[in-house]
């Protein structure tokens, strides 16, 4: 299910989970279930950020390497 979410959707849901947990109007069972969901969402968003960082790093590395003709790739 998480794989279908964009980073923004996952982050928004994580914010909702945090807000619900901070309100404290939940049973222990509901709190634990929401906490588990929050941990999964945080990991998912973290992986999405890591992937984006790796792509940017690769693009920057490619831009720094001159092509065969001596031009810089953009």
Buried (B, 14 or more C-beta within 10 A) or exposed (E): EBEEBEBEEBBEBBEBBBEBBEEEEBEEEEBEEBBEBBEBBBEBBEEBEEEEEEEEEEEEEEEEEEEEEEEEEE
